[in-house]
Amino acid sequence: MEQENIRNRLTWDEIYDNASKFSLEFRDAHNEEAQGQTFVTKFLQVFGINEPMAAGNFERKVELSESKSGYIDYLWEKQIAIEMKSKGKNLKEAFRQLKNYMEHLDPDIIPDLWLVSDFEKMILTRRSTNESWEFATKNLRKRVHLFANIAGYTTERSSYGQVEVNVKAAERMARLHDALKDHGYDGHILEVYLVRLLFCLFAEDTGIFPPEAFSRYLKSSKTDGSDLSDMLARLFEILDMPEEIRRKRNLTSETLLRFRYVNGRLFDGILPRADFDSKMRKTLLDCADFDWGKISPAIFGSLFQGVMDKKERRDMGAHYTSEENILKVINPLFMDALWKEFDRVKTDPRELSSFHDKISNLCFLDPACGCGNFLIITYRELRLLEIEILKILKTDKLLKLSLGIMQKVSLRQFYGIESLDFPCQIAEVGLWLMDHQMNLEASDKLGRYQINMPLSKGATILHKNALRIDWEEAVPRAKLSYIMGNPPFGGGRTMSKAQKDDMAHVFGKIRALGDLDYVTAWYKRASDMMRGTEIRAAFVSTSSVAQGEQPALLWKPLMEEGAHINFAMPSFKWSNEARGKAAVNCVIIGFSHQASKPNINPYLVEGPNVFIFRRGSPLCDAPPIGIGSMPIDDGNYLFTDTEKADFLKKEPKAGKWFRPWVGSEELIKGHARHCLFLKDCPPSELQLMPECLKRIRRVRDFRLASKNPATRKLAEFPLSFHNMRLPDSA
């Protein structure tokens, strides 16, 4: 029989849907004799082989010797051979048995695909490339591309899915960014271009595009890259073209028509040409070699940092938050309580249905969302909870509905505010991709494949300065449930003028405003948003907000307005997966306008609220502490033990002019330092110490270069310190 008559050519969406249903149907199968042929029959039907006996043979006899025969469980000549075993049997032994059968077949009919399975697991070997893949049957949907040949498709990238996506993938995208930028493609258009490419890479590996469609399209360009810019421009145009417009234009290119309409404004608008060369083309092809279907949302943060200018990243305080740290925020803020409530109601269908409605009405705001990692991870966790709900609620009647109708949690529940444009775009796309990823997860668990294309209304991400707008521009106070995030860090002494202006705008004229970190402005704005509501919030922050003067300056006015700290994680080491990791200790503080027990005070310890302010005099009879001597020497007069010893080898006569130097660090940490104090050294003696003279000249030059008039004046007296306060005794 002709191959095309044997095979009912299915779309990839149909194959994905069949695979999801197949995995669910056979999740409890285990017996080769009773269920083996049914398993094989239904497996082949996943790929459009509705009559397996017309394509091949069950129990195909193989002559192993003159006196011995074997039987292949299923053989479709030149296509696939399948050997089934009962659950738990040794599949490596099963493969050796199948291989032995193959060696006794006519070489002209030996299949390229050899499959062994014990119902629970599958091991597939491709004879032509000697490659092998082992995977759980429940994950068949994720591996259907490996069987493209029997479905009537061809595949080139046989190792598809073997390379895990990690930060290196983001770094390759960063290299592509740099290459494009070097060719004059810069600013907003470059950012949009990279976001579009990122979507295409993901779409190819997750069923939005047919397997390998994007890679093949790229490979069809000239090796020098000269036509790739025009090809991508045409592809972006097609991705933004609805089906009815495609029909009106009478498009006939199968290569382009295989790419579905995306929408979501992602491909809206024509971008200037991004001229590729051979090296840039290769970089893009290298990116396509990764399996973006296994992408972690953390990639978006890494990509964001990888392409941002380092100075801009430092100025904006854009410290990317790892998934681990995100969970430290959202679990105690709401997810732990939601899972606890689920455990309580899961045995009562009516209560469980009400709980499903509840989680679908929660609303989340990240007012410093960056590239959206908090929102992305929260959406994932909420969808995972919903899948567990649907697994219990599903009935035969419910299963007749589409997954889209069963699902109630949506991206419309998520809101973000971000001052930079590029992260806003990454956040929107990241949430769409997570939505697709979770639809695939639901497909596997519920046996109902769904793809939400074209893209519809997603999360609301405002490209604005969160400290300059009313947060109700993003989401109404009455609708909001939780505020969360990782606002920009920045100490009071290191903030830019714009950041200081933001602080003044939020706090007004308050005492010691310059002693507050930049992140505290988000606490103030969140507290204002929560007043009179049940909204709860939690932020990752620098640990300094719970130390020294800041707790009193920040929390006393907030607590007087009704704020309470509900939970906290004391100082912990920062960890992330981005390039240029932020070396900083952090705290997590959860707060609201509802009291909770036990009481946590602003210093993040259990106990009453106390506030420690700066004092101008000691509490007891103690000597006053004043400002010590300030050398203003660019380090020329200060020495560690080693530095002093090295200096004295060259200048032994200077030994008697060293004095102990004790500053705050030396006092607190016990470090030893020494000061070369030459003010009282006679000129005749000083002239005999050339190394000391060099340091004096360097101090004078350093002071002369200062913008401070008083420091420049002090350059006339290079042996003197500013604020000469010397103790009378040791």
SULRA-V740234 format. One record per backbone hydrogen bond with DSSP energy under -1.0 kcal/mol. NH is the residue of the N-H (numbers start at 1). CO is the residue of the C=O. Records with the same first field share a line. If there is no record, write none. Layout:
NH = CO  CO
This chain:
6 = 2
7 = 3
8 = 48
15 = 11
16 = 12
17 = 13
18 = 14
19 = 15
20 = 16
21 = 17
22 = 18
23 = 19
24 = 20
25 = 21
26 = 22
27 = 24
35 = 31
36 = 32
39 = 35
40 = 36
41 = 37
42 = 38
43 = 39
44 = 40
45 = 41
46 = 42
47 = 44
48 = 45
49 = 44
50 = 48
54 = 51
55 = 51
56 = 52
57 = 75
59 = 73
60 = 72
62 = 70
64 = 68
65 = 68
70 = 62
72 = 60
74 = 82
75 = 57
76 = 80
78 = 109
79 = 76
80 = 76
81 = 113
82 = 74
83 = 115
85 = 117
87 = 30
89 = 86
94 = 90
95 = 91
96 = 92
97 = 93
98 = 94
99 = 95
100 = 96
101 = 97
102 = 98
103 = 99
104 = 101
105 = 102
109 = 106
113 = 79
114 = 125
115 = 81
116 = 123
117 = 83
118 = 121
120 = 118
122 = 135
123 = 116
124 = 133
125 = 114
126 = 131
127 = 112
130 = 126
131 = 126
133 = 124
135 = 122
137 = 120
139 = 136
140 = 137
143 = 140
146 = 143
147 = 144
148 = 145
151 = 147
152 = 149
153 = 148
158 = 156
160 = 157
162 = 159
169 = 166
170 = 166
171 = 167
172 = 168
173 = 169
174 = 170
175 = 171
176 = 172
177 = 173
178 = 174
179 = 175
180 = 176
181 = 177
182 = 178
183 = 179
184 = 181
185 = 180
191 = 187
192 = 188
193 = 189
194 = 190
195 = 191
196 = 192
197 = 193
198 = 194
199 = 195
200 = 196
201 = 197
202 = 198
203 = 199
204 = 200
208 = 203
209 = 203
213 = 210
216 = 212
217 = 213
218 = 214
219 = 215
220 = 216
221 = 218
225 = 222
231 = 227
232 = 228
233 = 229
234 = 230
235 = 231
236 = 232
237 = 233
238 = 234
239 = 235
241 = 238
246 = 242
247 = 243
248 = 244
249 = 245
251 = 246
257 = 253
258 = 254
259 = 256
262 = 239
263 = 239
266 = 263
281 = 277
282 = 278
283 = 279
284 = 280
285 = 281
286 = 282
287 = 283
288 = 284
290 = 287
291 = 163
292 = 290
294 = 291
295 = 292
299 = 296
300 = 297
302 = 298
303 = 299
304 = 300
305 = 301
306 = 302
307 = 303
308 = 304
313 = 309
314 = 310
315 = 311
316 = 312
318 = 313
319 = 317
326 = 322
327 = 323
328 = 324
329 = 326
330 = 326
331 = 327
333 = 329
334 = 330
335 = 330
336 = 331
338 = 334
339 = 335
340 = 336
341 = 337
342 = 338
343 = 339
344 = 340
345 = 341
346 = 342
348 = 345
352 = 348
353 = 349
354 = 350
355 = 351
356 = 352
357 = 353
358 = 354
359 = 355
360 = 356
361 = 358
364 = 413
365 = 482
366 = 415
369 = 417
372 = 369
376 = 372
377 = 373
378 = 374
379 = 375
380 = 376
381 = 377
382 = 378
383 = 379
384 = 380
385 = 381
386 = 382
387 = 383
388 = 384
389 = 385
390 = 386
391 = 387
393 = 389
394 = 390
399 = 395
401 = 398
406 = 402
407 = 403
413 = 410
414 = 411
415 = 364
416 = 460
417 = 366
418 = 462
424 = 420
425 = 421
426 = 422
427 = 423
428 = 424
429 = 425
430 = 426
431 = 427
432 = 428
433 = 429
434 = 430
435 = 431
436 = 432
437 = 433
438 = 434
439 = 435
440 = 436
441 = 437
442 = 438
443 = 439
444 = 440
445 = 441
446 = 442
447 = 443
453 = 451
455 = 262
460 = 414
462 = 416
464 = 462
468 = 465
473 = 470
474 = 471
475 = 471
479 = 476
480 = 476
481 = 363
482 = 363
483 = 536
484 = 365
494 = 491
500 = 496
501 = 497
502 = 498
503 = 499
504 = 500
505 = 501
506 = 502
507 = 503
508 = 504
510 = 508
513 = 510
515 = 512
516 = 513
518 = 490
520 = 517
521 = 518
522 = 519
524 = 520
525 = 521
526 = 522
527 = 523
528 = 524
529 = 525
530 = 526
531 = 527
533 = 530
536 = 481
537 = 591
538 = 483
539 = 589
540 = 485
541 = 587
543 = 585
545 = 542
546 = 543
547 = 544
553 = 549
554 = 550
555 = 551
556 = 552
558 = 554
559 = 555
560 = 556
562 = 559
563 = 558
564 = 592
566 = 590
567 = 590
569 = 588
572 = 586
574 = 584
584 = 582
586 = 572
587 = 541
588 = 569
589 = 539
590 = 567
591 = 537
592 = 564
601 = 605
604 = 601
607 = 599
622 = 620
630 = 722
636 = 633
639 = 674
644 = 640
645 = 641
646 = 642
647 = 643
648 = 644
649 = 645
651 = 647
654 = 651
655 = 652
657 = 654
658 = 655
659 = 675
661 = 673
667 = 663
668 = 664
669 = 665
670 = 666
674 = 639
675 = 659
676 = 637
677 = 657  675
681 = 678
686 = 682
687 = 683
688 = 685
689 = 686
693 = 689
694 = 690
695 = 691
696 = 692
697 = 693
698 = 694
699 = 695
700 = 696
701 = 697
702 = 698
703 = 699
704 = 700
705 = 701
706 = 703
712 = 708
713 = 709
714 = 710
716 = 713
717 = 714
720 = 717
722 = 630
725 = 723
